[in-house]
Amino acid sequence: MAVCINWKRKTGSKTASGLGTEPHRHESPAPYPHCYGCGAENPVGLQLDFEFDGKELLSRFTPLDHHQGYPGIVHGGVISSLLYEVMANINRYTGDDAVLRSTEVRFRRPIPVNKPIVVTARVVEETSSGWDLAANIINESGDRLASATGEAIRPKQ
């Protein structure tokens, strides 16, 4: 069972897979209110919220028409931003001080707008300088639509 840490989430209607069918919004402020990814006060941002189960960070998201590149398809930059955000935020939930140094994104299938998706990230391995991370975007059928790997490092003091 996932628990939401730091933010409460408004729940919309649900499908059998548990994915929300409506765009979500924060009920309480994010730690970075103007962040493009998680800032509740950024009117043009993604306004993601997160759930953490102790191993995996998760965000439910429904891309809207203004997130498209090709007609009906989510823009690759938005997809990259979603994957980046879950990887960049997982260390806040594990209690580790880290910044994302690099990411590599793989687009596997077109992601349609107005269909709910789930974005997840997990720590793959702790290294001497930080953490290797993995992230995925899946649809309500469980199909992997995009994936990413990343490296988070401990910031220099």
OpenMM code with the backbone's topology and positions (N, CA, C; nanometers):
from openmm import Vec3, app, unit

residues = "MET ALA VAL CYS ILE ASN TRP LYS ARG LYS THR GLY SER LYS THR ALA SER GLY LEU GLY THR GLU PRO HIS ARG HIS GLU SER PRO ALA PRO TYR PRO HIS CYS TYR GLY CYS GLY ALA GLU ASN PRO VAL GLY LEU GLN LEU ASP PHE GLU PHE ASP GLY LYS GLU LEU LEU SER ARG PHE THR PRO LEU ASP HIS HIS GLN GLY TYR PRO GLY ILE VAL HIS GLY GLY VAL ILE SER SER LEU LEU TYR GLU VAL MET ALA ASN ILE ASN ARG TYR THR GLY ASP ASP ALA VAL LEU ARG SER THR GLU VAL ARG PHE ARG ARG PRO ILE PRO VAL ASN LYS PRO ILE VAL VAL THR ALA ARG VAL VAL GLU GLU THR SER SER GLY TRP ASP LEU ALA ALA ASN ILE ILE ASN GLU SER GLY ASP ARG LEU ALA SER ALA THR GLY GLU ALA ILE ARG PRO LYS GLN".split()
positions = [
    Vec3(0.0841, -0.1182, 0.0000),
    Vec3(0.0000, 0.0000, 0.0000),
    Vec3(0.0886, 0.1244, 0.0000),
    Vec3(0.0579, 0.2169, -0.0879),
    Vec3(0.1344, 0.3408, -0.0950),
    Vec3(0.0771, 0.4426, 0.0026),
    Vec3(0.1645, 0.5158, 0.0655),
    Vec3(0.1213, 0.6246, 0.1515),
    Vec3(0.1694, 0.7545, 0.0916),
    Vec3(0.0870, 0.8540, 0.1009),
    Vec3(0.1240, 0.9842, 0.0484),
    Vec3(0.1955, 1.0604, 0.1583),
    Vec3(0.3190, 1.0992, 0.1315),
    Vec3(0.3987, 1.1731, 0.2287),
    Vec3(0.4070, 1.3174, 0.1829),
    Vec3(0.3898, 1.4101, 0.2717),
    Vec3(0.3978, 1.5544, 0.2502),
    Vec3(0.2719, 1.6163, 0.1891),
    Vec3(0.2056, 1.5483, 0.0996),
    Vec3(0.0902, 1.6088, 0.0350),
    Vec3(-0.0299, 1.5180, 0.0463),
    Vec3(-0.1451, 1.5792, 0.0574),
    Vec3(-0.2703, 1.5064, 0.0458),
    Vec3(-0.3156, 1.5199, -0.0980),
    Vec3(-0.3883, 1.4242, -0.1475),
    Vec3(-0.4272, 1.4234, -0.2873),
    Vec3(-0.5785, 1.4192, -0.2984),
    Vec3(-0.6329, 1.5025, -0.3866),
    Vec3(-0.7744, 1.4914, -0.4181),
    Vec3(-0.7918, 1.3695, -0.5061),
    Vec3(-0.8844, 1.2833, -0.4723),
    Vec3(-0.9042, 1.1649, -0.5546),
    Vec3(-1.0198, 1.1888, -0.6492),
    Vec3(-0.9968, 1.1546, -0.7740),
    Vec3(-1.1011, 1.1621, -0.8755),
    Vec3(-1.1627, 1.0252, -0.8902),
    Vec3(-1.2403, 1.0063, -0.9945),
    Vec3(-1.2959, 0.8746, -1.0181),
    Vec3(-1.1824, 0.7795, -1.0538),
    Vec3(-1.2000, 0.6536, -1.0280),
    Vec3(-1.0951, 0.5544, -1.0471),
    Vec3(-1.1385, 0.4493, -1.1484),
    Vec3(-1.0401, 0.3918, -1.2160),
    Vec3(-1.0656, 0.2774, -1.3020),
    Vec3(-1.0285, 0.1525, -1.2238),
    Vec3(-1.0504, 0.0361, -1.2819),
    Vec3(-1.0181, -0.0886, -1.2135),
    Vec3(-0.8696, -0.0965, -1.1788),
    Vec3(-0.7844, -0.0335, -1.2584),
    Vec3(-0.6404, -0.0392, -1.2318),
    Vec3(-0.5991, 0.0565, -1.1210),
    Vec3(-0.6890, 0.1443, -1.0760),
    Vec3(-0.6554, 0.2399, -0.9724),
    Vec3(-0.6058, 0.3721, -1.0265),
    Vec3(-0.5959, 0.3862, -1.1569),
    Vec3(-0.5520, 0.5123, -1.2141),
    Vec3(-0.6653, 0.6130, -1.2112),
    Vec3(-0.6324, 0.7360, -1.1806),
    Vec3(-0.7336, 0.8406, -1.1816),
    Vec3(-0.7755, 0.8735, -1.3234),
    Vec3(-0.8988, 0.9126, -1.3418),
    Vec3(-0.9457, 0.9478, -1.4750),
    Vec3(-0.9623, 1.0974, -1.4917),
    Vec3(-0.9314, 1.1738, -1.3881),
    Vec3(-0.9415, 1.3190, -1.3955),
    Vec3(-0.8065, 1.3797, -1.3619),
    Vec3(-0.7764, 1.4995, -1.4143),
    Vec3(-0.6521, 1.5655, -1.3741),
    Vec3(-0.6514, 1.5861, -1.2234),
    Vec3(-0.5341, 1.5776, -1.1631),
    Vec3(-0.5233, 1.5916, -1.0182),
    Vec3(-0.4605, 1.7244, -0.9815),
    Vec3(-0.4863, 1.7672, -0.8603),
    Vec3(-0.4287, 1.8908, -0.8083),
    Vec3(-0.3917, 1.8695, -0.6616),
    Vec3(-0.2961, 1.9471, -0.6138),
    Vec3(-0.2558, 1.9406, -0.4733),
    Vec3(-0.3645, 2.0008, -0.3854),
    Vec3(-0.3821, 1.9432, -0.2677),
    Vec3(-0.4668, 2.0051, -0.1668),
    Vec3(-0.3844, 2.0897, -0.0725),
    Vec3(-0.2563, 2.0558, -0.0582),
    Vec3(-0.1680, 2.1326, 0.0287),
    Vec3(-0.0424, 2.1684, -0.0501),
    Vec3(0.0298, 2.2712, -0.0076),
    Vec3(0.1412, 2.3188, -0.0886),
    Vec3(0.2573, 2.2210, -0.0962),
    Vec3(0.3217, 2.2169, -0.2127),
    Vec3(0.4435, 2.1398, -0.2320),
    Vec3(0.5591, 2.2177, -0.1688),
    Vec3(0.6698, 2.1513, -0.1411),
    Vec3(0.7826, 2.2219, -0.0811),
    Vec3(0.8410, 2.3301, -0.1728),
    Vec3(0.8220, 2.3154, -0.3019),
    Vec3(0.8704, 2.4138, -0.3988),
    Vec3(0.7496, 2.4622, -0.4785),
    Vec3(0.6771, 2.5619, -0.4309),
    Vec3(0.5474, 2.5974, -0.4875),
    Vec3(0.5490, 2.6395, -0.6344),
    Vec3(0.6631, 2.6850, -0.6857),
    Vec3(0.6670, 2.7280, -0.8254),
    Vec3(0.7419, 2.6296, -0.9149),
    Vec3(0.7758, 2.5124, -0.8642),
    Vec3(0.8437, 2.4104, -0.9433),
    Vec3(0.7566, 2.3717, -1.0622),
    Vec3(0.8170, 2.3569, -1.1787),
    Vec3(0.7421, 2.3164, -1.2984),
    Vec3(0.6774, 2.1797, -1.2794),
    Vec3(0.7455, 2.0890, -1.2119),
    Vec3(0.6923, 1.9541, -1.1967),
    Vec3(0.5932, 1.9377, -1.0839),
    Vec3(0.6282, 1.9856, -0.9637),
    Vec3(0.5430, 1.9571, -0.8470),
    Vec3(0.4825, 2.0805, -0.7822),
    Vec3(0.5089, 2.1974, -0.8344),
    Vec3(0.4609, 2.3182, -0.7701),
    Vec3(0.3124, 2.3426, -0.7885),
    Vec3(0.2417, 2.3461, -0.6778),
    Vec3(0.0970, 2.3689, -0.6815),
    Vec3(0.0625, 2.5113, -0.7235),
    Vec3(0.1575, 2.6043, -0.7077),
    Vec3(0.1310, 2.7438, -0.7422),
    Vec3(0.1817, 2.7802, -0.8820),
    Vec3(0.2263, 2.6804, -0.9576),
    Vec3(0.2709, 2.7064, -1.0936),
    Vec3(0.1561, 2.6737, -1.1887),
    Vec3(0.0866, 2.7762, -1.2409),
    Vec3(-0.0328, 2.7512, -1.3221),
    Vec3(-0.0038, 2.6814, -1.4548),
    Vec3(0.1198, 2.6856, -1.5030),
    Vec3(0.1526, 2.6188, -1.6293),
    Vec3(0.2346, 2.4924, -1.6061),
    Vec3(0.2562, 2.4555, -1.4794),
    Vec3(0.3344, 2.3367, -1.4466),
    Vec3(0.2513, 2.2100, -1.4477),
    Vec3(0.3170, 2.0984, -1.4193),
    Vec3(0.2514, 1.9671, -1.4177),
    Vec3(0.1730, 1.9430, -1.2891),
    Vec3(0.2093, 2.0099, -1.1814),
    Vec3(0.1427, 2.0001, -1.0515),
    Vec3(0.1301, 1.8550, -1.0032),
    Vec3(0.2414, 1.7831, -1.0112),
    Vec3(0.2435, 1.6425, -0.9693),
    Vec3(0.2350, 1.6299, -0.8185),
    Vec3(0.1741, 1.5249, -0.7742),
    Vec3(0.1834, 1.4860, -0.6347),
    Vec3(0.2431, 1.3459, -0.6329),
    Vec3(0.2888, 1.3029, -0.5179),
    Vec3(0.3639, 1.1788, -0.5091),
    Vec3(0.3120, 1.0895, -0.3972),
    Vec3(0.3287, 0.9605, -0.4168),
    Vec3(0.3012, 0.8596, -0.3159),
    Vec3(0.4272, 0.7742, -0.3057),
    Vec3(0.4656, 0.7373, -0.1847),
    Vec3(0.5861, 0.6572, -0.1647),
    Vec3(0.5527, 0.5377, -0.0773),
    Vec3(0.5901, 0.4173, -0.1233),
    Vec3(0.5589, 0.2959, -0.0468),
    Vec3(0.6795, 0.2400, 0.0276),
    Vec3(0.7865, 0.3186, 0.0347),
    Vec3(0.9080, 0.2732, 0.0998),
    Vec3(1.0145, 0.2285, 0.0017),
    Vec3(0.9737, 0.1974, -0.1215),
    Vec3(1.0688, 0.1550, -0.2246),
    Vec3(1.0495, 0.2291, -0.3558),
    Vec3(0.9265, 0.2638, -0.3859),
    Vec3(0.8949, 0.3227, -0.5160),
    Vec3(0.8156, 0.4519, -0.4972),
    Vec3(0.8549, 0.5541, -0.5737),
    Vec3(0.7807, 0.6801, -0.5744),
    Vec3(0.6878, 0.6770, -0.6942),
    Vec3(0.5650, 0.7216, -0.6755),
    Vec3(0.4627, 0.7116, -0.7781),
    Vec3(0.3890, 0.8432, -0.7912),
    Vec3(0.3532, 0.8780, -0.9144),
    Vec3(0.2676, 0.9937, -0.9395),
    Vec3(0.1652, 0.9545, -1.0445),
    Vec3(0.0402, 0.9870, -1.0186),
    Vec3(-0.0676, 0.9618, -1.1148),
    Vec3(-0.0911, 1.0927, -1.1905),
    Vec3(-0.1074, 1.0828, -1.3212),
    Vec3(-0.1160, 1.2037, -1.4032),
    Vec3(-0.2026, 1.1758, -1.5248),
    Vec3(-0.2817, 1.2743, -1.5619),
    Vec3(-0.3577, 1.2667, -1.6861),
    Vec3(-0.3141, 1.3828, -1.7743),
    Vec3(-0.2352, 1.3539, -1.8795),
    Vec3(-0.1921, 1.4619, -1.9689),
    Vec3(-0.3118, 1.5191, -2.0446),
    Vec3(-0.3132, 1.6496, -2.0568),
    Vec3(-0.4246, 1.7190, -2.1212),
    Vec3(-0.3854, 1.7646, -2.2616),
    Vec3(-0.4793, 1.8231, -2.3322),
    Vec3(-0.4547, 1.8676, -2.4699),
    Vec3(-0.3351, 1.9609, -2.4805),
    Vec3(-0.3142, 2.0479, -2.3813),
    Vec3(-0.2021, 2.1412, -2.3904),
    Vec3(-0.0667, 2.0749, -2.3636),
    Vec3(-0.0641, 1.9444, -2.3369),
    Vec3(0.0601, 1.8692, -2.3207),
    Vec3(0.1013, 1.7976, -2.4494),
    Vec3(0.0282, 1.8166, -2.5574),
    Vec3(0.0562, 1.7413, -2.6796),
    Vec3(0.1594, 1.8084, -2.7688),
    Vec3(0.2259, 1.7239, -2.8484),
    Vec3(0.3137, 1.7684, -2.9557),
    Vec3(0.2398, 1.7388, -3.0847),
    Vec3(0.2569, 1.6172, -3.1364),
    Vec3(0.1744, 1.5734, -3.2494),
    Vec3(0.0303, 1.5637, -3.2012),
    Vec3(-0.0664, 1.5815, -3.2900),
    Vec3(-0.2068, 1.5784, -3.2470),
    Vec3(-0.2416, 1.4511, -3.1693),
    Vec3(-0.2915, 1.4721, -3.0473),
    Vec3(-0.3369, 1.3624, -2.9632),
    Vec3(-0.2277, 1.2870, -2.8902),
    Vec3(-0.1016, 1.3254, -2.9098),
    Vec3(0.0118, 1.2536, -2.8507),
    Vec3(0.0886, 1.3479, -2.7578),
    Vec3(0.1245, 1.2990, -2.6379),
    Vec3(0.1976, 1.3798, -2.5408),
    Vec3(0.3359, 1.4150, -2.5969),
    Vec3(0.3736, 1.5401, -2.5815),
    Vec3(0.5030, 1.5909, -2.6270),
    Vec3(0.6168, 1.5192, -2.5544),
    Vec3(0.7238, 1.4875, -2.6258),
    Vec3(0.8381, 1.4182, -2.5666),
    Vec3(0.9024, 1.4941, -2.4516),
    Vec3(0.8998, 1.6263, -2.4573),
    Vec3(0.9548, 1.7058, -2.3481),
    Vec3(0.8743, 1.6916, -2.2204),
    Vec3(0.7431, 1.6774, -2.2335),
    Vec3(0.6578, 1.6557, -2.1162),
    Vec3(0.6852, 1.5173, -2.0586),
    Vec3(0.6997, 1.4175, -2.1467),
    Vec3(0.7306, 1.2817, -2.1019),
    Vec3(0.8634, 1.2819, -2.0258),
    Vec3(0.9633, 1.3474, -2.0821),
    Vec3(1.0944, 1.3562, -2.0166),
    Vec3(1.0830, 1.4259, -1.8817),
    Vec3(1.0030, 1.5322, -1.8748),
    Vec3(0.9838, 1.6044, -1.7486),
    Vec3(0.9184, 1.5167, -1.6432),
    Vec3(0.8192, 1.4382, -1.6810),
    Vec3(0.7533, 1.3484, -1.5854),
    Vec3(0.8532, 1.2486, -1.5277),
    Vec3(0.9329, 1.1866, -1.6131),
    Vec3(1.0317, 1.0892, -1.5679),
    Vec3(1.1387, 1.1559, -1.4813),
    Vec3(1.1826, 1.2733, -1.5228),
    Vec3(1.2808, 1.3491, -1.4458),
    Vec3(1.2279, 1.3794, -1.3048),
    Vec3(1.1045, 1.4256, -1.2967),
    Vec3(1.0477, 1.4667, -1.1674),
    Vec3(1.0422, 1.3533, -1.0665),
    Vec3(0.9987, 1.2343, -1.1084),
    Vec3(0.9926, 1.1258, -1.0102),
    Vec3(1.1320, 1.0843, -0.9668),
    Vec3(1.2282, 1.0842, -1.0601),
    Vec3(1.3651, 1.0488, -1.0209),
    Vec3(1.4276, 1.1578, -0.9340),
    Vec3(1.4020, 1.2838, -0.9661),
    Vec3(1.4602, 1.3941, -0.8894),
    Vec3(1.4011, 1.4036, -0.7492),
    Vec3(1.2822, 1.3503, -0.7289),
    Vec3(1.2156, 1.3623, -0.5987),
    Vec3(1.2268, 1.2403, -0.5090),
    Vec3(1.2660, 1.1256, -0.5609),
    Vec3(1.2655, 1.0047, -0.4770),
    Vec3(1.3575, 1.0185, -0.3562),
    Vec3(1.4705, 1.0873, -0.3715),
    Vec3(1.5623, 1.0989, -0.2587),
    Vec3(1.5058, 1.1820, -0.1440),
    Vec3(1.4124, 1.2727, -0.1731),
    Vec3(1.3461, 1.3461, -0.0635),
    Vec3(1.2686, 1.2498, 0.0252),
    Vec3(1.2146, 1.1448, -0.0328),
    Vec3(1.1343, 1.0493, 0.0424),
    Vec3(1.2193, 0.9447, 0.1128),
    Vec3(1.3376, 0.9150, 0.0590),
    Vec3(1.4255, 0.8192, 0.1251),
    Vec3(1.5101, 0.8866, 0.2317),
    Vec3(1.5061, 1.0213, 0.2369),
    Vec3(1.5803, 1.0948, 0.3380),
    Vec3(1.7232, 1.1264, 0.2992),
    Vec3(1.7583, 1.1027, 0.1736),
    Vec3(1.8944, 1.1273, 0.1263),
    Vec3(1.9025, 1.2625, 0.0570),
    Vec3(2.0138, 1.3317, 0.0760),
    Vec3(2.0367, 1.4595, 0.0100),
    Vec3(2.1000, 1.4310, -0.1260),
    Vec3(2.0320, 1.4642, -0.2347),
    Vec3(2.0827, 1.4314, -0.3676),
    Vec3(2.0288, 1.5278, -0.4717),
    Vec3(2.1020, 1.5365, -0.5821),
    Vec3(2.0570, 1.6098, -0.7006),
    Vec3(2.0744, 1.5178, -0.8207),
    Vec3(1.9914, 1.5353, -0.9206),
    Vec3(1.9991, 1.4517, -1.0399),
    Vec3(2.1094, 1.5038, -1.1316),
    Vec3(2.2057, 1.4189, -1.1648),
    Vec3(2.3170, 1.4581, -1.2509),
    Vec3(2.2877, 1.4272, -1.3977),
    Vec3(2.2244, 1.3137, -1.4240),
    Vec3(2.2004, 1.2762, -1.5637),
    Vec3(2.0758, 1.1901, -1.5754),
    Vec3(2.0167, 1.1933, -1.6939),
    Vec3(1.9033, 1.1064, -1.7259),
    Vec3(1.9160, 1.0609, -1.8704),
    Vec3(1.8608, 0.9449, -1.8970),
    Vec3(1.8491, 0.8945, -2.0340),
    Vec3(1.7080, 0.8410, -2.0491),
    Vec3(1.6350, 0.8936, -2.1474),
    Vec3(1.4943, 0.8598, -2.1667),
    Vec3(1.4790, 0.7700, -2.2889),
    Vec3(1.3906, 0.6726, -2.2764),
    Vec3(1.3554, 0.5875, -2.3900),
    Vec3(1.2049, 0.5974, -2.4118),
    Vec3(1.1666, 0.6445, -2.5309),
    Vec3(1.0256, 0.6532, -2.5682),
    Vec3(0.9879, 0.5195, -2.6316),
    Vec3(0.8954, 0.4484, -2.5696),
    Vec3(0.8622, 0.3130, -2.6151),
    Vec3(0.7365, 0.3091, -2.7013),
    Vec3(0.6349, 0.3852, -2.6639),
    Vec3(0.5081, 0.3905, -2.7384),
    Vec3(0.4528, 0.5313, -2.7279),
    Vec3(0.3762, 0.5755, -2.8256),
    Vec3(0.3119, 0.7068, -2.8125),
    Vec3(0.2199, 0.7082, -2.6907),
    Vec3(0.2191, 0.8199, -2.6196),
    Vec3(0.1322, 0.8356, -2.5031),
    Vec3(0.0197, 0.9302, -2.5414),
    Vec3(-0.1044, 0.8815, -2.5422),
    Vec3(-0.2157, 0.9678, -2.5816),
    Vec3(-0.2521, 1.0685, -2.4722),
    Vec3(-0.2986, 1.1855, -2.5138),
    Vec3(-0.3496, 1.2830, -2.4178),
    Vec3(-0.4844, 1.2362, -2.3659),
    Vec3(-0.5224, 1.2898, -2.2513),
    Vec3(-0.6517, 1.2637, -2.1875),
    Vec3(-0.6717, 1.1186, -2.1454),
    Vec3(-0.5626, 1.0457, -2.1268),
    Vec3(-0.5681, 0.9083, -2.0754),
    Vec3(-0.4765, 0.9030, -1.9528),
    Vec3(-0.5232, 0.8486, -1.8407),
    Vec3(-0.4420, 0.8458, -1.7188),
    Vec3(-0.3188, 0.7574, -1.7334),
    Vec3(-0.2112, 0.8020, -1.6715),
    Vec3(-0.0866, 0.7259, -1.6677),
    Vec3(-0.0323, 0.7283, -1.5248),
    Vec3(0.0607, 0.6381, -1.4987),
    Vec3(0.1309, 0.6355, -1.3706),
    Vec3(0.2795, 0.6451, -1.4010),
    Vec3(0.3475, 0.7329, -1.3273),
    Vec3(0.4916, 0.7520, -1.3414),
    Vec3(0.5559, 0.7037, -1.2123),
    Vec3(0.6551, 0.6146, -1.2227),
    Vec3(0.7195, 0.5587, -1.1039),
    Vec3(0.8710, 0.5736, -1.1119),
    Vec3(0.9344, 0.5748, -0.9968),
    Vec3(1.0809, 0.5740, -0.9885),
    Vec3(1.1228, 0.4904, -0.8695),
    Vec3(1.2404, 0.4319, -0.8817),
    Vec3(1.2975, 0.3538, -0.7717),
    Vec3(1.4483, 0.3663, -0.7751),
    Vec3(1.5098, 0.3432, -0.6611),
    Vec3(1.6552, 0.3374, -0.6525),
    Vec3(1.6965, 0.1976, -0.6947),
    Vec3(1.7851, 0.1892, -0.7936),
    Vec3(1.8352, 0.0607, -0.8411),
    Vec3(1.9535, 0.0161, -0.7568),
    Vec3(2.0437, 0.1119, -0.7303),
    Vec3(2.1655, 0.0777, -0.6578),
    Vec3(2.2270, 0.2027, -0.5972),
    Vec3(2.2811, 0.1877, -0.4774),
    Vec3(2.3599, 0.2963, -0.4190),
    Vec3(2.5036, 0.2804, -0.4652),
    Vec3(2.5642, 0.3909, -0.5086),
    Vec3(2.7024, 0.3896, -0.5553),
    Vec3(2.7880, 0.4736, -0.4605),
    Vec3(2.9168, 0.4795, -0.4861),
    Vec3(3.0048, 0.5580, -0.3995),
    Vec3(2.9738, 0.7070, -0.4070),
    Vec3(2.9207, 0.7538, -0.5212),
    Vec3(2.8916, 0.8970, -0.5360),
    Vec3(2.7434, 0.9312, -0.5221),
    Vec3(2.6567, 0.8309, -0.5186),
    Vec3(2.5131, 0.8599, -0.5110),
    Vec3(2.4275, 0.7379, -0.5368),
    Vec3(2.3342, 0.7496, -0.6345),
    Vec3(2.2369, 0.6443, -0.6595),
    Vec3(2.2087, 0.6319, -0.8081),
    Vec3(2.1935, 0.5085, -0.8552),
    Vec3(2.1425, 0.4818, -0.9889),
    Vec3(1.9914, 0.4635, -0.9752),
    Vec3(1.9165, 0.5289, -1.0643),
    Vec3(1.7705, 0.5306, -1.0561),
    Vec3(1.7081, 0.4757, -1.1837),
    Vec3(1.5843, 0.4296, -1.1738),
    Vec3(1.5067, 0.3862, -1.2898),
    Vec3(1.3660, 0.4408, -1.2759),
    Vec3(1.3056, 0.4798, -1.3878),
    Vec3(1.1690, 0.5331, -1.3879),
    Vec3(1.0922, 0.4762, -1.5062),
    Vec3(0.9609, 0.4679, -1.4908),
    Vec3(0.8733, 0.4171, -1.5970),
    Vec3(0.7439, 0.4958, -1.6012),
    Vec3(0.6844, 0.4995, -1.7182),
    Vec3(0.5475, 0.5481, -1.7349),
    Vec3(0.4673, 0.4311, -1.7887),
    Vec3(0.3562, 0.3998, -1.7204),
    Vec3(0.2682, 0.2918, -1.7651),
    Vec3(0.1271, 0.3456, -1.7839),
    Vec3(0.0497, 0.2763, -1.8666),
    Vec3(-0.0902, 0.3125, -1.8855),
    Vec3(-0.1784, 0.2250, -1.7972),
    Vec3(-0.3096, 0.2426, -1.8090),
    Vec3(-0.4003, 0.1685, -1.7213),
    Vec3(-0.4054, 0.0197, -1.7526),
    Vec3(-0.3507, -0.0227, -1.8675),
    Vec3(-0.3406, -0.1655, -1.8989),
    Vec3(-0.2108, -0.2259, -1.8488),
    Vec3(-0.1223, -0.1414, -1.7943),
    Vec3(0.0060, -0.1891, -1.7441),
    Vec3(0.1163, -0.1888, -1.8489),
    Vec3(0.0897, -0.1346, -1.9677),
    Vec3(0.1907, -0.1281, -2.0731),
    Vec3(0.2931, -0.0203, -2.0407),
    Vec3(0.4208, -0.0513, -2.0582),
    Vec3(0.5267, 0.0469, -2.0372),
    Vec3(0.5361, 0.1340, -2.1622),
    Vec3(0.5146, 0.2649, -2.1434),
    Vec3(0.5109, 0.3599, -2.2540),
    Vec3(0.6412, 0.4364, -2.2699),
    Vec3(0.7111, 0.4581, -2.1608),
    Vec3(0.8392, 0.5283, -2.1621),
    Vec3(0.9168, 0.4854, -2.0386),
    Vec3(1.0490, 0.4957, -2.0471),
    Vec3(1.1327, 0.4612, -1.9332),
    Vec3(1.2539, 0.5525, -1.9311),
    Vec3(1.3200, 0.5559, -1.8176),
    Vec3(1.4397, 0.6379, -1.8040),
    Vec3(1.5303, 0.5768, -1.6984),
    Vec3(1.6574, 0.6071, -1.7130),
    Vec3(1.7543, 0.5793, -1.6083),
    Vec3(1.8171, 0.7119, -1.5700),
    Vec3(1.8668, 0.7182, -1.4500),
    Vec3(1.9282, 0.8427, -1.4054),
    Vec3(2.0325, 0.8172, -1.2989),
    Vec3(2.1112, 0.9201, -1.2756),
    Vec3(2.2116, 0.9149, -1.1704),
    Vec3(2.1918, 1.0356, -1.0795),
    Vec3(2.1725, 1.0078, -0.9526),
    Vec3(2.1620, 1.1133, -0.8512),
    Vec3(2.2914, 1.1121, -0.7722),
    Vec3(2.3403, 1.2325, -0.7405),
    Vec3(2.4648, 1.2417, -0.6662),
    Vec3(2.4444, 1.3233, -0.5396),
    Vec3(2.5333, 1.3024, -0.4456),
    Vec3(2.5332, 1.3830, -0.3238),
    Vec3(2.5900, 1.5197, -0.3579),
    Vec3(2.5186, 1.6274, -0.3234),
    Vec3(2.5725, 1.7590, -0.3555),
    Vec3(2.6968, 1.7895, -0.2723),
    Vec3(2.7891, 1.8627, -0.3325),
    Vec3(2.9094, 1.9015, -0.2591),
    Vec3(2.8737, 2.0106, -0.1606),
    Vec3(2.9253, 2.0013, -0.0422),
    Vec3(2.8939, 2.0972, 0.0642),
    Vec3(2.9802, 2.2196, 0.0536),
] * unit.nanometer
topology = app.Topology()
chain = topology.addChain("A")
for resn in residues:
    res = topology.addResidue(resn, chain)
    for name in ("N", "CA", "C"):
        topology.addAtom(name, app.Element.getBySymbol(name[0]), res)
